[in-house]
């Protein structure tokens, strides 16, 4: 006797189908729902070991803290890029243009509009990560 495939019912809202997009990453919400499901579906004659439960709860707390630290590290990185770009104002910097020539000029402006700060040298706008060096002006050499 053949068995027919079972299809999941798609919930509707006032005649429209609701589209759900699956989560791409394991976050604390998914972890907690898995833990609750595990507790609900455990065998009553052989309940979950409390050490296991404490271990899983600790893993959840560690995951949340690591996620929080990652965000803080990213914020610090972007702040450092802005600080580095702003210290270049008025200094002679060098960069390589599209033709492969090294250009040296004075940094006259800094923009924080994009994800990577840009430095203006003459008519050129150079992303901070393409600046190859800072040149000490001849008047300041010892």
TAMOTA-V329074 format. One line per field, one symbol per residue. psi: psi as a letter, one per 40 degrees, with the letter a starting at -180 (. if undefined). burial: # if it has 9 or more other ideal C-beta (glycine too) atoms within 8 Angstrom, else .. Layout:
psi=???
burial=???
//
This chain:
psi=hihiihihhhiihfeihhhhhiheihadddddddddddddeihdegihhdddddddddddddddddddddddddddddddddddddeeheihiiihadeeihhhihheihhfdadhiihhhbeihhideeheihhhiddei.
burial=...........................#.###..#..##..#..........#..##.##..##..#..........#..##.###.##.######......#.#.#..##.....#####..#.###..#..##.......
//
